[in-house]
Amino acid sequence: MPVIARMIPSPVAVIVEHGALDRLPGILSDHRISTTGRVAVVASAGSGGVLRARVAPLLPDADWFTVPDGTLASAVRLSSELKSGRYDALVALGGGKVIDAAKYAAGRIGLATVACATNLAHDGICSPVSILDDESGRQSVGVSCPIVAVVDLDVIHEAPARFVASGVGEVLSNLSAVADWELSHVQTGEEIDGLATAMARSAGHAIIRHVGNVHQPDFAAQLAESLIISGISMNIAGSTRPSSGACHEISHALDILYPARRAQHGEQVGLGAAFASYLRGDKELAGELAHTLVRHGLPATAAQAGFSAEEFAQAAHYAPRTRPGRFTILEHVDLSEADLGLAYGEYLAHIDV
């Protein structure tokens, strides 16, 4: 009888709890992660100093590195610095920029990444993608999934509330992204992965139905787990499809057209998800998303995100160019900028926030 199974790229350990960073020595002693005990730690050049003071005594033999920003150049420089160390693993201690730079740098030289998230603004904790800036803008680069994901809820509690709430927008956008993928399956015949969509959708529903807020540990734990599940869903799919549709196209367009005024990524994709859901005719979901965003202090309108209605319509019209070949509701309706402006006005009237 044939064995009916498939291997799912995922971390060997996921730890979401209070005081999780204190478990790093034990985690790194696992021979699946570090066979020689030679590990490197990377943190940001700014707030990373505080984290180093806390973690360095736990890892007295580790070598420390810094990344100043989330650029491709910094990630490449980090990989060069790591080459001579003969390390087994790279511990990434920080937010999305640090983790993304670390995943990319580690991948270039064959190191395993231990992702220790210090905020919940992003779904890159376990994703196979690094978002890095270069001369041409913001790039999505394929990388390996981290071998371990660690979220210390005590550290999350100390993070700026906006950086935690931004993750709400990231997870909620799954609901729109999955709907876009299903639309593409019907309209273009694109293959869809049922397990990946089920995981991404479940992560989104867990947040939209949760009555808590980012200041409560049980909500932060659920948000962390949902972000990790979102990342694993992308590993299963082999692409960002379960978490990235018209919502992310709109966000990327805002980044390109108005780089000096872009909001948090999670804020923009949450807004994009609500509007894309309205375009698909799912007015109930659009309303649910909008009101959940507002409840968590996130923008549900362009004005709340710092853009005019005209700028948002321009971004929605430009959005399909950011992901050539990806079919979403924006490609399906193929509206002019003027018609998108009218649709946005109708969306505003519908959500009434």
C-alpha positions as CSV (number, residue, x, y, z in Angstrom):
1,M,0.0,0.0,0.0
2,P,1.4,3.4,-0.9
3,V,2.2,5.9,1.9
4,I,-0.1,8.8,1.5
5,A,1.7,11.7,3.1
6,R,3.7,14.8,2.5
7,M,6.4,16.6,4.4
8,I,5.5,20.0,5.8
9,P,8.3,22.5,6.2
10,S,7.9,23.8,9.8
11,P,9.9,24.6,12.9
12,V,11.1,21.8,15.1
13,A,9.9,23.9,18.1
14,V,7.4,26.7,18.6
15,I,7.5,28.4,22.0
16,V,5.0,31.1,22.9
17,E,4.9,31.9,26.6
18,H,6.0,34.2,29.3
19,G,9.8,34.1,29.9
20,A,10.4,32.2,26.6
21,L,13.8,33.8,26.1
22,D,15.0,32.1,29.2
23,R,14.7,28.8,27.5
24,L,17.2,29.7,24.7
25,P,20.1,27.7,26.2
26,G,18.0,24.6,26.3
27,I,16.6,25.2,22.8
28,L,20.1,25.6,21.3
29,S,21.4,22.5,23.0
30,D,19.1,20.4,20.8
31,H,21.5,18.7,18.4
32,R,19.0,19.2,15.6
33,I,19.7,22.9,15.9
34,S,23.3,23.2,17.1
35,T,25.7,20.2,17.0
36,T,28.8,22.1,18.1
37,G,27.3,24.8,20.3
38,R,28.7,27.5,18.0
39,V,25.9,30.1,17.6
40,A,25.6,33.7,16.5
41,V,23.0,36.2,17.6
42,V,21.9,39.2,15.6
43,A,19.9,42.1,16.9
44,S,19.2,45.7,15.8
45,A,21.6,48.5,16.3
46,G,19.2,50.4,18.4
47,S,16.9,48.6,20.9
48,G,18.9,45.5,20.4
49,G,21.3,46.8,23.1
50,V,18.6,46.3,25.8
51,L,17.8,42.8,24.5
52,R,21.5,41.9,24.5
53,A,21.9,42.9,28.1
54,R,19.1,40.4,28.9
55,V,20.1,37.5,26.7
56,A,23.9,37.7,26.6
57,P,24.3,36.2,30.1
58,L,22.2,33.2,28.9
59,L,24.5,32.6,25.9
60,P,28.0,33.5,27.2
61,D,29.8,31.8,24.3
62,A,27.7,33.3,21.5
63,D,29.0,35.9,19.0
64,W,26.9,39.0,18.5
65,F,26.2,40.9,15.4
66,T,24.0,43.9,14.5
67,V,21.9,45.0,11.5
68,P,21.2,48.7,11.2
69,D,18.1,48.3,9.0
70,G,16.0,46.0,6.8
71,T,17.9,46.5,3.6
72,L,19.2,43.8,1.2
73,A,22.7,45.4,1.6
74,S,22.6,44.9,5.4
75,A,21.5,41.3,5.0
76,V,24.3,40.6,2.5
77,R,26.8,42.2,4.8
78,L,25.6,40.1,7.7
79,S,26.0,36.9,5.7
80,S,29.6,37.9,4.9
81,E,30.4,38.6,8.5
82,L,29.0,35.2,9.5
83,K,31.0,33.1,7.1
84,S,34.2,32.9,9.1
85,G,32.5,31.8,12.3
86,R,31.6,28.2,11.5
87,Y,28.3,28.6,13.3
88,D,25.5,26.0,13.5
89,A,22.7,28.5,13.9
90,L,21.8,32.2,13.9
91,V,19.5,33.5,16.6
92,A,17.5,36.5,15.3
93,L,16.4,38.7,18.2
94,G,14.1,41.5,17.1
95,G,11.2,42.6,14.9
96,G,10.5,42.0,11.3
97,K,13.5,43.8,9.9
98,V,16.0,41.8,12.0
99,I,14.3,38.5,11.4
100,D,14.0,39.0,7.7
101,A,17.7,40.1,7.4
102,A,18.7,37.1,9.5
103,K,16.7,34.6,7.4
104,Y,18.2,35.9,4.2
105,A,21.8,36.0,5.6
106,A,21.5,32.5,7.1
107,G,20.1,31.1,4.0
108,R,23.0,32.4,1.9
109,I,25.5,30.4,4.0
110,G,23.4,27.4,5.0
111,L,22.7,28.3,8.6
112,A,19.5,27.4,10.6
113,T,17.6,30.5,11.9
114,V,16.1,30.7,15.4
115,A,13.5,33.5,15.1
116,C,12.9,35.3,18.4
117,A,10.2,37.9,17.7
118,T,10.1,41.0,20.0
119,N,6.9,42.4,18.5
120,L,4.0,41.0,16.5
121,A,3.8,43.4,13.6
122,H,4.5,40.8,10.9
123,D,3.8,37.3,9.8
124,G,7.5,36.6,8.9
125,I,8.3,34.8,12.1
126,C,7.9,31.4,10.4
127,S,7.4,32.4,6.7
128,P,9.6,31.4,3.8
129,V,9.9,35.1,2.7
130,S,12.2,38.0,3.7
131,I,11.0,41.5,2.9
132,L,14.1,43.6,2.2
133,D,14.6,47.1,0.7
134,D,17.0,47.9,-2.1
135,E,17.5,50.6,-4.7
136,S,14.4,49.5,-6.6
137,G,12.1,49.4,-3.6
138,R,10.8,46.7,-1.3
139,Q,11.5,43.2,-2.4
140,S,10.1,39.8,-1.3
141,V,12.8,37.2,-1.4
142,G,12.3,33.4,-0.9
143,V,14.2,32.0,2.1
144,S,14.1,28.9,4.4
145,C,11.6,28.6,7.2
146,P,13.2,29.2,10.7
147,I,14.0,26.0,12.6
148,V,12.6,27.5,15.8
149,A,10.1,30.2,16.6
150,V,10.2,31.9,20.0
151,V,7.8,34.6,21.3
152,D,8.3,35.8,24.8
153,L,5.0,37.3,25.9
154,D,6.8,39.5,28.5
155,V,8.9,41.1,25.8
156,I,5.7,41.5,23.6
157,H,4.0,43.3,26.5
158,E,6.9,45.9,26.5
159,A,6.7,46.5,22.8
160,P,4.9,49.6,21.4
161,A,1.2,48.7,21.1
162,R,1.1,49.9,17.5
163,F,3.8,47.3,16.6
164,V,1.7,44.5,18.2
165,A,-1.6,45.7,16.7
166,S,-0.1,45.8,13.2
167,G,0.0,42.0,13.4
168,V,-3.8,42.0,13.7
169,G,-4.0,43.5,10.2
170,E,-1.5,40.9,8.9
171,V,-3.6,38.0,10.1
172,L,-7.0,39.4,9.2
173,S,-5.7,39.9,5.6
174,N,-5.5,36.1,5.3
175,L,-9.3,36.0,5.0
176,S,-9.2,38.3,1.9
177,A,-6.0,36.6,0.5
178,V,-7.6,33.1,0.6
179,A,-10.8,34.4,-1.0
180,D,-8.6,35.9,-3.8
181,W,-6.8,32.5,-4.3
182,E,-10.2,30.7,-4.5
183,L,-11.4,33.3,-7.0
184,S,-8.3,32.7,-9.1
185,H,-8.9,28.9,-8.9
186,V,-12.4,29.4,-10.3
187,Q,-11.5,32.0,-13.0
188,T,-8.0,30.9,-14.1
189,G,-7.7,27.3,-13.0
190,E,-4.8,28.1,-10.6
191,E,-4.1,25.2,-8.3
192,I,-5.2,25.8,-4.7
193,D,-3.8,24.0,-1.6
194,G,-6.6,23.1,0.7
195,L,-4.4,22.6,3.8
196,A,-2.7,26.0,3.3
197,T,-6.0,27.8,2.9
198,A,-7.5,26.0,5.9
199,M,-4.6,27.1,8.1
200,A,-4.5,30.7,6.9
201,R,-8.3,31.1,7.2
202,S,-8.3,29.5,10.7
203,A,-5.6,32.0,11.8
204,G,-7.7,34.9,10.5
205,H,-10.9,33.7,12.1
206,A,-9.2,33.2,15.5
207,I,-8.4,36.9,15.6
208,I,-11.6,38.3,14.1
209,R,-13.6,36.3,16.7
210,H,-11.4,37.1,19.7
211,V,-12.9,39.7,22.1
212,G,-9.6,40.7,23.7
213,N,-7.1,43.4,22.8
214,V,-3.3,43.7,22.4
215,H,-2.8,44.6,26.0
216,Q,-4.1,41.2,27.2
217,P,-1.7,38.2,27.4
218,D,-4.2,35.7,26.1
219,F,-4.8,37.8,23.0
220,A,-1.1,38.4,22.4
221,A,-0.6,34.6,22.6
222,Q,-3.3,34.0,20.1
223,L,-2.0,36.6,17.8
224,A,1.5,35.2,18.0
225,E,0.2,31.7,17.2
226,S,-1.9,32.9,14.3
227,L,1.1,34.7,12.8
228,I,3.2,31.6,13.1
229,I,0.4,29.5,11.5
230,S,0.2,32.0,8.7
231,G,3.9,31.6,8.1
232,I,3.6,27.8,8.0
233,S,0.7,28.0,5.6
234,M,3.0,29.8,3.2
235,N,5.6,27.0,3.6
236,I,3.0,24.5,2.8
237,A,1.8,26.4,-0.3
238,G,5.3,27.1,-1.5
239,S,4.4,30.8,-2.0
240,T,2.8,33.7,-0.2
241,R,-0.6,33.0,-1.7
242,P,-2.4,32.0,1.5
243,S,-1.6,35.4,3.0
244,S,-1.1,37.7,0.1
245,G,-3.7,38.9,-2.4
246,A,-5.2,42.2,-3.4
247,C,-4.6,43.3,0.2
248,H,-0.9,43.1,-0.2
249,E,-0.9,44.4,-3.8
250,I,-2.5,47.6,-2.5
251,S,0.0,47.9,0.4
252,H,2.9,47.5,-2.0
253,A,1.4,50.1,-4.3
254,L,1.2,52.5,-1.3
255,D,4.8,51.8,-0.5
256,I,5.9,52.6,-4.1
257,L,3.7,55.6,-4.7
258,Y,4.1,57.3,-1.3
259,P,7.3,55.9,0.3
260,A,7.7,58.8,2.7
261,R,4.2,58.3,4.2
262,R,3.7,54.6,4.2
263,A,2.1,53.2,7.4
264,Q,2.9,50.0,9.1
265,H,2.7,47.0,6.7
266,G,0.0,45.3,8.8
267,E,-2.1,48.5,8.9
268,Q,-2.0,48.8,5.1
269,V,-2.8,45.2,4.3
270,G,-5.7,45.2,6.8
271,L,-7.2,48.2,5.1
272,G,-6.5,46.6,1.7
273,A,-8.2,43.4,2.8
274,A,-11.4,45.2,3.9
275,F,-11.7,47.1,0.6
276,A,-10.8,44.1,-1.5
277,S,-13.6,42.1,0.3
278,Y,-16.0,44.8,-0.6
279,L,-15.0,44.7,-4.2
280,R,-15.6,40.9,-4.2
281,G,-19.1,41.6,-3.1
282,D,-18.5,40.1,0.4
283,K,-19.9,43.1,2.2
284,E,-20.4,41.2,5.5
285,L,-16.7,40.3,5.7
286,A,-15.7,43.8,4.6
287,G,-17.7,45.2,7.5
288,E,-16.4,42.7,10.0
289,L,-12.8,43.4,9.0
290,A,-13.3,47.1,9.1
291,H,-14.8,47.1,12.6
292,T,-12.2,44.7,13.9
293,L,-9.4,46.9,12.6
294,V,-10.9,50.0,14.3
295,R,-11.4,48.1,17.5
296,H,-7.7,47.4,17.6
297,G,-6.8,51.0,16.7
298,L,-5.9,50.1,13.0
299,P,-7.1,52.1,10.0
300,A,-10.1,51.0,8.1
301,T,-10.1,54.0,5.8
302,A,-7.5,55.7,3.7
303,A,-7.8,58.9,5.8
304,Q,-7.1,57.0,9.0
305,A,-3.9,55.6,7.3
306,G,-2.8,59.0,6.2
307,F,-3.9,59.0,2.6
308,S,-6.6,60.8,0.6
309,A,-9.4,58.9,-1.1
310,E,-7.8,59.9,-4.5
311,E,-4.4,58.5,-3.4
312,F,-6.0,55.3,-2.3
313,A,-7.8,54.9,-5.6
314,Q,-4.6,55.5,-7.4
315,A,-2.8,52.9,-5.3
316,A,-5.6,50.3,-5.9
317,H,-5.3,51.0,-9.7
318,Y,-1.5,50.7,-9.6
319,A,-1.6,47.6,-7.3
320,P,-1.7,44.8,-9.9
321,R,1.6,45.9,-11.3
322,T,3.3,45.0,-8.0
323,R,2.6,41.3,-8.4
324,P,2.6,40.5,-12.2
325,G,0.9,37.1,-12.8
326,R,-1.0,37.1,-9.5
327,F,-4.8,37.0,-10.0
328,T,-6.9,38.8,-7.4
329,I,-10.2,40.7,-7.3
330,L,-8.4,43.7,-8.6
331,E,-7.3,41.9,-11.8
332,H,-10.8,40.3,-12.1
333,V,-12.8,43.6,-12.0
334,D,-10.1,45.5,-13.8
335,L,-11.6,48.9,-12.9
336,S,-10.4,52.3,-13.9
337,E,-8.9,54.6,-11.3
338,A,-12.1,56.7,-11.4
339,D,-14.3,53.6,-10.9
340,L,-12.1,52.4,-8.0
341,G,-12.6,55.8,-6.5
342,L,-16.4,55.4,-6.7
343,A,-16.1,51.9,-5.3
344,Y,-14.1,53.2,-2.4
345,G,-16.7,55.9,-1.7
346,E,-19.3,53.1,-1.6
347,Y,-17.1,51.1,0.8
348,L,-16.9,54.1,3.1
349,A,-20.6,54.4,3.2
350,H,-21.0,50.7,3.9
351,I,-18.6,50.3,6.8
352,D,-19.6,53.6,8.5
353,V,-16.7,53.8,10.9
